[in-house]
């Protein structure tokens, strides 16, 4: 994700304009909080987990919840 963001923002800017690229960058910033939540769940539960698949599901749910909340709270600020 982070490695392709500059290329995709450049593409969006060239084809849809600077405002759309700024909106995409803002969305990526908000989505990063979801990735942090995903990593935190994995880090906290991975060693002690009896079922690694359950940890993965919990991490995905954390990502969805945090990303969704960030979008609801901050999504329209561009």
PDB file of N, CA, C and O in Angstrom:
ATOM      1  N   UNK A   1       0.805  -1.204   0.000  1.00  0.00           N
ATOM      2  CA  UNK A   1       0.000   0.000   0.000  1.00  0.00           C
ATOM      3  C   UNK A   1       0.847   1.267   0.000  1.00  0.00           C
ATOM      4  O   UNK A   1       0.683   2.087  -0.903  1.00  0.00           O
ATOM      5  N   UNK A   2       1.739   1.470   0.956  1.00  0.00           N
ATOM      6  CA  UNK A   2       2.504   2.725   0.935  1.00  0.00           C
ATOM      7  C   UNK A   2       3.390   2.871  -0.294  1.00  0.00           C
ATOM      8  O   UNK A   2       3.629   3.990  -0.748  1.00  0.00           O
ATOM      9  N   UNK A   3       3.875   1.781  -0.834  1.00  0.00           N
ATOM     10  CA  UNK A   3       4.779   1.890  -1.975  1.00  0.00           C
ATOM     11  C   UNK A   3       4.056   2.284  -3.262  1.00  0.00           C
ATOM     12  O   UNK A   3       4.674   2.881  -4.144  1.00  0.00           O
ATOM     13  N   UNK A   4       2.795   1.977  -3.393  1.00  0.00           N
ATOM     14  CA  UNK A   4       2.087   2.334  -4.618  1.00  0.00           C
ATOM     15  C   UNK A   4       1.295   3.634  -4.491  1.00  0.00           C
ATOM     16  O   UNK A   4       0.778   4.133  -5.490  1.00  0.00           O
ATOM     17  N   UNK A   5       1.190   4.191  -3.288  1.00  0.00           N
ATOM     18  CA  UNK A   5       0.406   5.417  -3.100  1.00  0.00           C
ATOM     19  C   UNK A   5       0.933   6.588  -3.930  1.00  0.00           C
ATOM     20  O   UNK A   5       0.130   7.241  -4.595  1.00  0.00           O
ATOM     21  N   UNK A   6       2.239   6.893  -3.932  1.00  0.00           N
ATOM     22  CA  UNK A   6       2.692   8.025  -4.758  1.00  0.00           C
ATOM     23  C   UNK A   6       2.384   7.845  -6.246  1.00  0.00           C
ATOM     24  O   UNK A   6       1.994   8.796  -6.925  1.00  0.00           O
ATOM     25  N   UNK A   7       2.560   6.638  -6.739  1.00  0.00           N
ATOM     26  CA  UNK A   7       2.278   6.400  -8.158  1.00  0.00           C
ATOM     27  C   UNK A   7       0.793   6.565  -8.455  1.00  0.00           C
ATOM     28  O   UNK A   7       0.423   7.158  -9.468  1.00  0.00           O
ATOM     29  N   UNK A   8      -0.051   6.047  -7.582  1.00  0.00           N
ATOM     30  CA  UNK A   8      -1.486   6.161  -7.842  1.00  0.00           C
ATOM     31  C   UNK A   8      -1.961   7.603  -7.700  1.00  0.00           C
ATOM     32  O   UNK A   8      -2.846   8.032  -8.440  1.00  0.00           O
ATOM     33  N   UNK A   9      -1.387   8.358  -6.760  1.00  0.00           N
ATOM     34  CA  UNK A   9      -1.771   9.770  -6.631  1.00  0.00           C
ATOM     35  C   UNK A   9      -1.336  10.577  -7.844  1.00  0.00           C
ATOM     36  O   UNK A   9      -2.051  11.474  -8.291  1.00  0.00           O
ATOM     37  N   UNK A  10      -0.162  10.256  -8.376  1.00  0.00           N
ATOM     38  CA  UNK A  10       0.298  10.927  -9.596  1.00  0.00           C
ATOM     39  C   UNK A  10      -0.646  10.624 -10.750  1.00  0.00           C
ATOM     40  O   UNK A  10      -0.999  11.521 -11.516  1.00  0.00           O
ATOM     41  N   UNK A  11      -1.051   9.382 -10.876  1.00  0.00           N
ATOM     42  CA  UNK A  11      -1.984   8.983 -11.930  1.00  0.00           C
ATOM     43  C   UNK A  11      -3.317   9.715 -11.786  1.00  0.00           C
ATOM     44  O   UNK A  11      -3.857  10.231 -12.764  1.00  0.00           O
ATOM     45  N   UNK A  12      -3.843   9.755 -10.566  1.00  0.00           N
ATOM     46  CA  UNK A  12      -5.126  10.424 -10.329  1.00  0.00           C
ATOM     47  C   UNK A  12      -5.010  11.913 -10.628  1.00  0.00           C
ATOM     48  O   UNK A  12      -5.913  12.495 -11.230  1.00  0.00           O
ATOM     49  N   UNK A  13      -3.907  12.537 -10.214  1.00  0.00           N
ATOM     50  CA  UNK A  13      -3.729  13.970 -10.474  1.00  0.00           C
ATOM     51  C   UNK A  13      -3.695  14.261 -11.968  1.00  0.00           C
ATOM     52  O   UNK A  13      -4.287  15.240 -12.423  1.00  0.00           O
ATOM     53  N   UNK A  14      -3.009  13.422 -12.731  1.00  0.00           N
ATOM     54  CA  UNK A  14      -2.907  13.655 -14.168  1.00  0.00           C
ATOM     55  C   UNK A  14      -4.245  13.462 -14.877  1.00  0.00           C
ATOM     56  O   UNK A  14      -4.535  14.159 -15.849  1.00  0.00           O
ATOM     57  N   UNK A  15      -5.054  12.530 -14.404  1.00  0.00           N
ATOM     58  CA  UNK A  15      -6.279  12.198 -15.120  1.00  0.00           C
ATOM     59  C   UNK A  15      -7.540  12.830 -14.546  1.00  0.00           C
ATOM     60  O   UNK A  15      -8.515  13.028 -15.271  1.00  0.00           O
ATOM     61  N   UNK A  16      -7.537  13.150 -13.249  1.00  0.00           N
ATOM     62  CA  UNK A  16      -8.756  13.690 -12.641  1.00  0.00           C
ATOM     63  C   UNK A  16      -8.547  14.997 -11.914  1.00  0.00           C
ATOM     64  O   UNK A  16      -9.512  15.585 -11.427  1.00  0.00           O
ATOM     65  N   UNK A  17      -7.313  15.471 -11.824  1.00  0.00           N
ATOM     66  CA  UNK A  17      -7.038  16.765 -11.230  1.00  0.00           C
ATOM     67  C   UNK A  17      -6.498  16.697  -9.811  1.00  0.00           C
ATOM     68  O   UNK A  17      -6.536  15.670  -9.134  1.00  0.00           O
ATOM     69  N   UNK A  18      -5.998  17.844  -9.407  1.00  0.00           N
ATOM     70  CA  UNK A  18      -5.351  17.953  -8.100  1.00  0.00           C
ATOM     71  C   UNK A  18      -6.328  17.745  -6.948  1.00  0.00           C
ATOM     72  O   UNK A  18      -5.976  17.112  -5.952  1.00  0.00           O
ATOM     73  N   UNK A  19      -7.538  18.261  -7.063  1.00  0.00           N
ATOM     74  CA  UNK A  19      -8.520  18.122  -5.978  1.00  0.00           C
ATOM     75  C   UNK A  19      -8.856  16.661  -5.724  1.00  0.00           C
ATOM     76  O   UNK A  19      -8.955  16.244  -4.570  1.00  0.00           O
ATOM     77  N   UNK A  20      -9.030  15.887  -6.767  1.00  0.00           N
ATOM     78  CA  UNK A  20      -9.321  14.460  -6.601  1.00  0.00           C
ATOM     79  C   UNK A  20      -8.131  13.729  -5.988  1.00  0.00           C
ATOM     80  O   UNK A  20      -8.309  12.833  -5.162  1.00  0.00           O
ATOM     81  N   UNK A  21      -6.914  14.110  -6.390  1.00  0.00           N
ATOM     82  CA  UNK A  21      -5.717  13.485  -5.820  1.00  0.00           C
ATOM     83  C   UNK A  21      -5.609  13.810  -4.330  1.00  0.00           C
ATOM     84  O   UNK A  21      -5.215  12.954  -3.538  1.00  0.00           O
ATOM     85  N   UNK A  22      -5.954  15.035  -3.945  1.00  0.00           N
ATOM     86  CA  UNK A  22      -5.935  15.416  -2.525  1.00  0.00           C
ATOM     87  C   UNK A  22      -6.957  14.608  -1.742  1.00  0.00           C
ATOM     88  O   UNK A  22      -6.696  14.194  -0.612  1.00  0.00           O
ATOM     89  N   UNK A  23      -8.111  14.387  -2.337  1.00  0.00           N
ATOM     90  CA  UNK A  23      -9.144  13.578  -1.680  1.00  0.00           C
ATOM     91  C   UNK A  23      -8.681  12.131  -1.512  1.00  0.00           C
ATOM     92  O   UNK A  23      -8.926  11.517  -0.474  1.00  0.00           O
ATOM     93  N   UNK A  24      -8.022  11.595  -2.517  1.00  0.00           N
ATOM     94  CA  UNK A  24      -7.486  10.232  -2.431  1.00  0.00           C
ATOM     95  C   UNK A  24      -6.410  10.141  -1.347  1.00  0.00           C
ATOM     96  O   UNK A  24      -6.358   9.163  -0.600  1.00  0.00           O
ATOM     97  N   UNK A  25      -5.557  11.157  -1.263  1.00  0.00           N
ATOM     98  CA  UNK A  25      -4.504  11.158  -0.240  1.00  0.00           C
ATOM     99  C   UNK A  25      -5.105  11.230   1.161  1.00  0.00           C
ATOM    100  O   UNK A  25      -4.624  10.571   2.083  1.00  0.00           O
ATOM    101  N   UNK A  26      -6.149  12.024   1.317  1.00  0.00           N
ATOM    102  CA  UNK A  26      -6.835  12.118   2.612  1.00  0.00           C
ATOM    103  C   UNK A  26      -7.452  10.772   2.987  1.00  0.00           C
ATOM    104  O   UNK A  26      -7.369  10.356   4.143  1.00  0.00           O
ATOM    105  N   UNK A  27      -8.054  10.107   2.049  1.00  0.00           N
ATOM    106  CA  UNK A  27      -8.611   8.785   2.307  1.00  0.00           C
ATOM    107  C   UNK A  27      -7.547   7.775   2.692  1.00  0.00           C
ATOM    108  O   UNK A  27      -7.772   6.932   3.560  1.00  0.00           O
ATOM    109  N   UNK A  28      -6.388   7.853   2.052  1.00  0.00           N
ATOM    110  CA  UNK A  28      -5.286   6.958   2.401  1.00  0.00           C
ATOM    111  C   UNK A  28      -4.783   7.238   3.815  1.00  0.00           C
ATOM    112  O   UNK A  28      -4.427   6.320   4.554  1.00  0.00           O
ATOM    113  N   UNK A  29      -4.760   8.508   4.175  1.00  0.00           N
ATOM    114  CA  UNK A  29      -4.346   8.875   5.528  1.00  0.00           C
ATOM    115  C   UNK A  29      -5.317   8.299   6.560  1.00  0.00           C
ATOM    116  O   UNK A  29      -4.891   7.744   7.573  1.00  0.00           O
ATOM    117  N   UNK A  30      -6.589   8.428   6.308  1.00  0.00           N
ATOM    118  CA  UNK A  30      -7.587   7.874   7.224  1.00  0.00           C
ATOM    119  C   UNK A  30      -7.503   6.357   7.276  1.00  0.00           C
ATOM    120  O   UNK A  30      -7.630   5.761   8.346  1.00  0.00           O
ATOM    121  N   UNK A  31      -7.291   5.737   6.136  1.00  0.00           N
ATOM    122  CA  UNK A  31      -7.164   4.287   6.088  1.00  0.00           C
ATOM    123  C   UNK A  31      -5.943   3.772   6.826  1.00  0.00           C
ATOM    124  O   UNK A  31      -5.929   2.631   7.287  1.00  0.00           O
ATOM    125  N   UNK A  32      -4.921   4.602   6.939  1.00  0.00           N
ATOM    126  CA  UNK A  32      -3.717   4.206   7.667  1.00  0.00           C
ATOM    127  C   UNK A  32      -4.010   3.942   9.140  1.00  0.00           C
ATOM    128  O   UNK A  32      -3.360   3.102   9.762  1.00  0.00           O
ATOM    129  N   UNK A  33      -4.972   4.646   9.693  1.00  0.00           N
ATOM    130  CA  UNK A  33      -5.344   4.381  11.081  1.00  0.00           C
ATOM    131  C   UNK A  33      -5.922   2.975  11.218  1.00  0.00           C
ATOM    132  O   UNK A  33      -5.705   2.304  12.227  1.00  0.00           O
ATOM    133  N   UNK A  34      -6.648   2.538  10.211  1.00  0.00           N
ATOM    134  CA  UNK A  34      -7.150   1.173  10.202  1.00  0.00           C
ATOM    135  C   UNK A  34      -6.025   0.154  10.137  1.00  0.00           C
ATOM    136  O   UNK A  34      -6.088  -0.890  10.786  1.00  0.00           O
ATOM    137  N   UNK A  35      -4.991   0.458   9.350  1.00  0.00           N
ATOM    138  CA  UNK A  35      -3.837  -0.438   9.270  1.00  0.00           C
ATOM    139  C   UNK A  35      -3.099  -0.508  10.607  1.00  0.00           C
ATOM    140  O   UNK A  35      -2.598  -1.566  10.988  1.00  0.00           O
ATOM    141  N   UNK A  36      -3.032   0.608  11.310  1.00  0.00           N
ATOM    142  CA  UNK A  36      -2.408   0.621  12.637  1.00  0.00           C
ATOM    143  C   UNK A  36      -3.208  -0.262  13.592  1.00  0.00           C
ATOM    144  O   UNK A  36      -2.630  -1.021  14.370  1.00  0.00           O
ATOM    145  N   UNK A  37      -4.531  -0.164  13.535  1.00  0.00           N
ATOM    146  CA  UNK A  37      -5.372  -1.013  14.387  1.00  0.00           C
ATOM    147  C   UNK A  37      -5.170  -2.491  14.046  1.00  0.00           C
ATOM    148  O   UNK A  37      -5.083  -3.328  14.944  1.00  0.00           O
ATOM    149  N   UNK A  38      -5.096  -2.811  12.763  1.00  0.00           N
ATOM    150  CA  UNK A  38      -4.846  -4.184  12.315  1.00  0.00           C
ATOM    151  C   UNK A  38      -3.531  -4.694  12.908  1.00  0.00           C
ATOM    152  O   UNK A  38      -3.480  -5.783  13.479  1.00  0.00           O
ATOM    153  N   UNK A  39      -2.477  -3.901  12.768  1.00  0.00           N
ATOM    154  CA  UNK A  39      -1.167  -4.302  13.276  1.00  0.00           C
ATOM    155  C   UNK A  39      -1.173  -4.450  14.793  1.00  0.00           C
ATOM    156  O   UNK A  39      -0.544  -5.362  15.330  1.00  0.00           O
ATOM    157  N   UNK A  40      -1.877  -3.562  15.484  1.00  0.00           N
ATOM    158  CA  UNK A  40      -1.926  -3.635  16.947  1.00  0.00           C
ATOM    159  C   UNK A  40      -2.594  -4.920  17.422  1.00  0.00           C
ATOM    160  O   UNK A  40      -2.138  -5.540  18.382  1.00  0.00           O
ATOM    161  N   UNK A  41      -3.666  -5.317  16.756  1.00  0.00           N
ATOM    162  CA  UNK A  41      -4.344  -6.565  17.137  1.00  0.00           C
ATOM    163  C   UNK A  41      -3.440  -7.759  16.878  1.00  0.00           C
ATOM    164  O   UNK A  41      -3.329  -8.647  17.723  1.00  0.00           O
ATOM    165  N   UNK A  42      -2.801  -7.788  15.733  1.00  0.00           N
ATOM    166  CA  UNK A  42      -1.887  -8.890  15.423  1.00  0.00           C
ATOM    167  C   UNK A  42      -0.749  -8.938  16.443  1.00  0.00           C
ATOM    168  O   UNK A  42      -0.421 -10.004  16.962  1.00  0.00           O
ATOM    169  N   UNK A  43      -0.158  -7.798  16.723  1.00  0.00           N
ATOM    170  CA  UNK A  43       0.971  -7.735  17.642  1.00  0.00           C
ATOM    171  C   UNK A  43       0.566  -8.182  19.047  1.00  0.00           C
ATOM    172  O   UNK A  43       1.312  -8.906  19.705  1.00  0.00           O
ATOM    173  N   UNK A  44      -0.606  -7.756  19.506  1.00  0.00           N
ATOM    174  CA  UNK A  44      -1.045  -8.062  20.858  1.00  0.00           C
ATOM    175  C   UNK A  44      -1.456  -9.520  21.028  1.00  0.00           C
ATOM    176  O   UNK A  44      -1.272 -10.089  22.104  1.00  0.00           O
ATOM    177  N   UNK A  45      -2.002 -10.124  19.997  1.00  0.00           N
ATOM    178  CA  UNK A  45      -2.609 -11.445  20.163  1.00  0.00           C
ATOM    179  C   UNK A  45      -1.875 -12.586  19.479  1.00  0.00           C
ATOM    180  O   UNK A  45      -2.188 -13.749  19.736  1.00  0.00           O
ATOM    181  N   UNK A  46      -0.931 -12.299  18.638  1.00  0.00           N
ATOM    182  CA  UNK A  46      -0.337 -13.348  17.814  1.00  0.00           C
ATOM    183  C   UNK A  46       0.395 -14.421  18.616  1.00  0.00           C
ATOM    184  O   UNK A  46       0.245 -15.607  18.321  1.00  0.00           O
ATOM    185  N   UNK A  47       1.169 -14.043  19.604  1.00  0.00           N
ATOM    186  CA  UNK A  47       1.964 -15.023  20.341  1.00  0.00           C
ATOM    187  C   UNK A  47       1.124 -15.934  21.223  1.00  0.00           C
ATOM    188  O   UNK A  47       1.430 -17.118  21.369  1.00  0.00           O
ATOM    189  N   UNK A  48       0.073 -15.389  21.808  1.00  0.00           N
ATOM    190  CA  UNK A  48      -0.710 -16.179  22.755  1.00  0.00           C
ATOM    191  C   UNK A  48      -1.948 -16.827  22.145  1.00  0.00           C
ATOM    192  O   UNK A  48      -2.711 -17.488  22.849  1.00  0.00           O
ATOM    193  N   UNK A  49      -2.148 -16.647  20.874  1.00  0.00           N
ATOM    194  CA  UNK A  49      -3.370 -17.137  20.247  1.00  0.00           C
ATOM    195  C   UNK A  49      -3.322 -18.635  20.001  1.00  0.00           C
ATOM    196  O   UNK A  49      -2.324 -19.169  19.517  1.00  0.00           O
ATOM    197  N   UNK A  50      -4.402 -19.295  20.337  1.00  0.00           N
ATOM    198  CA  UNK A  50      -4.528 -20.712  20.027  1.00  0.00           C
ATOM    199  C   UNK A  50      -4.983 -20.913  18.582  1.00  0.00           C
ATOM    200  O   UNK A  50      -4.663 -21.921  17.953  1.00  0.00           O
ATOM    201  N   UNK A  51      -5.726 -19.949  18.073  1.00  0.00           N
ATOM    202  CA  UNK A  51      -6.263 -20.035  16.709  1.00  0.00           C
ATOM    203  C   UNK A  51      -5.820 -18.800  15.916  1.00  0.00           C
ATOM    204  O   UNK A  51      -6.440 -17.743  16.024  1.00  0.00           O
ATOM    205  N   UNK A  52      -4.763 -18.928  15.129  1.00  0.00           N
ATOM    206  CA  UNK A  52      -4.279 -17.781  14.355  1.00  0.00           C
ATOM    207  C   UNK A  52      -5.332 -17.199  13.421  1.00  0.00           C
ATOM    208  O   UNK A  52      -5.334 -15.993  13.171  1.00  0.00           O
ATOM    209  N   UNK A  53      -6.224 -18.032  12.903  1.00  0.00           N
ATOM    210  CA  UNK A  53      -7.270 -17.518  12.016  1.00  0.00           C
ATOM    211  C   UNK A  53      -8.203 -16.567  12.759  1.00  0.00           C
ATOM    212  O   UNK A  53      -8.684 -15.592  12.183  1.00  0.00           O
ATOM    213  N   UNK A  54      -8.456 -16.847  14.028  1.00  0.00           N
ATOM    214  CA  UNK A  54      -9.306 -15.960  14.826  1.00  0.00           C
ATOM    215  C   UNK A  54      -8.634 -14.612  15.046  1.00  0.00           C
ATOM    216  O   UNK A  54      -9.298 -13.575  15.064  1.00  0.00           O
ATOM    217  N   UNK A  55      -7.314 -14.630  15.213  1.00  0.00           N
ATOM    218  CA  UNK A  55      -6.576 -13.370  15.358  1.00  0.00           C
ATOM    219  C   UNK A  55      -6.666 -12.566  14.069  1.00  0.00           C
ATOM    220  O   UNK A  55      -6.851 -11.349  14.102  1.00  0.00           O
ATOM    221  N   UNK A  56      -6.535 -13.237  12.949  1.00  0.00           N
ATOM    222  CA  UNK A  56      -6.636 -12.552  11.662  1.00  0.00           C
ATOM    223  C   UNK A  56      -8.023 -11.953  11.467  1.00  0.00           C
ATOM    224  O   UNK A  56      -8.148 -10.818  11.006  1.00  0.00           O
ATOM    225  N   UNK A  57      -9.051 -12.694  11.809  1.00  0.00           N
ATOM    226  CA  UNK A  57     -10.422 -12.177  11.695  1.00  0.00           C
ATOM    227  C   UNK A  57     -10.603 -10.976  12.608  1.00  0.00           C
ATOM    228  O   UNK A  57     -11.191  -9.975  12.199  1.00  0.00           O
ATOM    229  N   UNK A  58     -10.106 -11.058  13.838  1.00  0.00           N
ATOM    230  CA  UNK A  58     -10.222  -9.933  14.771  1.00  0.00           C
ATOM    231  C   UNK A  58      -9.477  -8.708  14.247  1.00  0.00           C
ATOM    232  O   UNK A  58      -9.952  -7.583  14.397  1.00  0.00           O
ATOM    233  N   UNK A  59      -8.326  -8.917  13.641  1.00  0.00           N
ATOM    234  CA  UNK A  59      -7.558  -7.804  13.083  1.00  0.00           C
ATOM    235  C   UNK A  59      -8.292  -7.157  11.914  1.00  0.00           C
ATOM    236  O   UNK A  59      -8.300  -5.933  11.787  1.00  0.00           O
ATOM    237  N   UNK A  60      -8.903  -7.964  11.068  1.00  0.00           N
ATOM    238  CA  UNK A  60      -9.671  -7.412   9.946  1.00  0.00           C
ATOM    239  C   UNK A  60     -10.876  -6.626  10.450  1.00  0.00           C
ATOM    240  O   UNK A  60     -11.194  -5.561   9.920  1.00  0.00           O
ATOM    241  N   UNK A  61     -11.539  -7.148  11.466  1.00  0.00           N
ATOM    242  CA  UNK A  61     -12.675  -6.427  12.046  1.00  0.00           C
ATOM    243  C   UNK A  61     -12.210  -5.099  12.637  1.00  0.00           C
ATOM    244  O   UNK A  61     -12.875  -4.078  12.463  1.00  0.00           O
ATOM    245  N   UNK A  62     -11.070  -5.106  13.337  1.00  0.00           N
ATOM    246  CA  UNK A  62     -10.529  -3.861  13.896  1.00  0.00           C
ATOM    247  C   UNK A  62     -10.229  -2.865  12.785  1.00  0.00           C
ATOM    248  O   UNK A  62     -10.518  -1.676  12.916  1.00  0.00           O
ATOM    249  N   UNK A  63      -9.649  -3.350  11.692  1.00  0.00           N
ATOM    250  CA  UNK A  63      -9.354  -2.473  10.558  1.00  0.00           C
ATOM    251  C   UNK A  63     -10.633  -1.859   9.986  1.00  0.00           C
ATOM    252  O   UNK A  63     -10.696  -0.657   9.728  1.00  0.00           O
ATOM    253  N   UNK A  64     -11.646  -2.697   9.793  1.00  0.00           N
ATOM    254  CA  UNK A  64     -12.915  -2.201   9.249  1.00  0.00           C
ATOM    255  C   UNK A  64     -13.568  -1.181  10.175  1.00  0.00           C
ATOM    256  O   UNK A  64     -14.045  -0.143   9.718  1.00  0.00           O
ATOM    257  N   UNK A  65     -13.592  -1.469  11.460  1.00  0.00           N
ATOM    258  CA  UNK A  65     -14.239  -0.571  12.417  1.00  0.00           C
ATOM    259  C   UNK A  65     -13.504   0.766  12.491  1.00  0.00           C
ATOM    260  O   UNK A  65     -14.127   1.824  12.400  1.00  0.00           O
ATOM    261  N   UNK A  66     -12.183   0.721  12.654  1.00  0.00           N
ATOM    262  CA  UNK A  66     -11.423   1.964  12.779  1.00  0.00           C
ATOM    263  C   UNK A  66     -11.476   2.772  11.488  1.00  0.00           C
ATOM    264  O   UNK A  66     -11.676   3.986  11.531  1.00  0.00           O
ATOM    265  N   UNK A  67     -11.303   2.124  10.351  1.00  0.00           N
ATOM    266  CA  UNK A  67     -11.370   2.842   9.078  1.00  0.00           C
ATOM    267  C   UNK A  67     -12.754   3.436   8.856  1.00  0.00           C
ATOM    268  O   UNK A  67     -12.879   4.571   8.396  1.00  0.00           O
ATOM    269  N   UNK A  68     -13.789   2.675   9.182  1.00  0.00           N
ATOM    270  CA  UNK A  68     -15.149   3.184   9.041  1.00  0.00           C
ATOM    271  C   UNK A  68     -15.430   4.367   9.957  1.00  0.00           C
ATOM    272  O   UNK A  68     -16.058   5.344   9.547  1.00  0.00           O
ATOM    273  N   UNK A  69     -14.966   4.276  11.193  1.00  0.00           N
ATOM    274  CA  UNK A  69     -15.156   5.395  12.117  1.00  0.00           C
ATOM    275  C   UNK A  69     -14.386   6.630  11.675  1.00  0.00           C
ATOM    276  O   UNK A  69     -14.899   7.747  11.752  1.00  0.00           O
ATOM    277  N   UNK A  70     -13.163   6.434  11.215  1.00  0.00           N
ATOM    278  CA  UNK A  70     -12.384   7.576  10.729  1.00  0.00           C
ATOM    279  C   UNK A  70     -13.062   8.228   9.534  1.00  0.00           C
ATOM    280  O   UNK A  70     -13.089   9.454   9.421  1.00  0.00           O
ATOM    281  N   UNK A  71     -13.603   7.421   8.656  1.00  0.00           N
ATOM    282  CA  UNK A  71     -14.294   7.965   7.495  1.00  0.00           C
ATOM    283  C   UNK A  71     -15.544   8.735   7.911  1.00  0.00           C
ATOM    284  O   UNK A  71     -15.820   9.813   7.384  1.00  0.00           O
ATOM    285  N   UNK A  72     -16.308   8.172   8.869  1.00  0.00           N
ATOM    286  CA  UNK A  72     -17.541   8.832   9.329  1.00  0.00           C
ATOM    287  C   UNK A  72     -17.225  10.149  10.042  1.00  0.00           C
ATOM    288  O   UNK A  72     -17.940  11.136   9.876  1.00  0.00           O
ATOM    289  N   UNK A  73     -16.152  10.157  10.834  1.00  0.00           N
ATOM    290  CA  UNK A  73     -15.832  11.335  11.626  1.00  0.00           C
ATOM    291  C   UNK A  73     -15.104  12.393  10.793  1.00  0.00           C
ATOM    292  O   UNK A  73     -15.400  13.583  10.906  1.00  0.00           O
ATOM    293  N   UNK A  74     -14.153  11.965   9.958  1.00  0.00           N
ATOM    294  CA  UNK A  74     -13.276  12.908   9.281  1.00  0.00           C
ATOM    295  C   UNK A  74     -13.370  12.883   7.767  1.00  0.00           C
ATOM    296  O   UNK A  74     -12.666  13.646   7.103  1.00  0.00           O
ATOM    297  N   UNK A  75     -14.199  12.049   7.208  1.00  0.00           N
ATOM    298  CA  UNK A  75     -14.194  11.812   5.770  1.00  0.00           C
ATOM    299  C   UNK A  75     -14.557  12.981   4.894  1.00  0.00           C
ATOM    300  O   UNK A  75     -14.133  13.028   3.740  1.00  0.00           O
ATOM    301  N   UNK A  76     -15.314  13.913   5.386  1.00  0.00           N
ATOM    302  CA  UNK A  76     -15.781  15.001   4.516  1.00  0.00           C
ATOM    303  C   UNK A  76     -14.991  16.296   4.714  1.00  0.00           C
ATOM    304  O   UNK A  76     -15.513  17.376   4.440  1.00  0.00           O
ATOM    305  N   UNK A  77     -13.775  16.213   5.171  1.00  0.00           N
ATOM    306  CA  UNK A  77     -13.007  17.415   5.481  1.00  0.00           C
ATOM    307  C   UNK A  77     -12.087  17.856   4.368  1.00  0.00           C
ATOM    308  O   UNK A  77     -11.305  18.786   4.567  1.00  0.00           O
ATOM    309  N   UNK A  78     -12.143  17.240   3.221  1.00  0.00           N
ATOM    310  CA  UNK A  78     -11.282  17.669   2.105  1.00  0.00           C
ATOM    311  C   UNK A  78     -11.906  18.857   1.423  1.00  0.00           C
ATOM    312  O   UNK A  78     -11.347  19.378   0.457  1.00  0.00           O
TER     313      UNK A  78
END
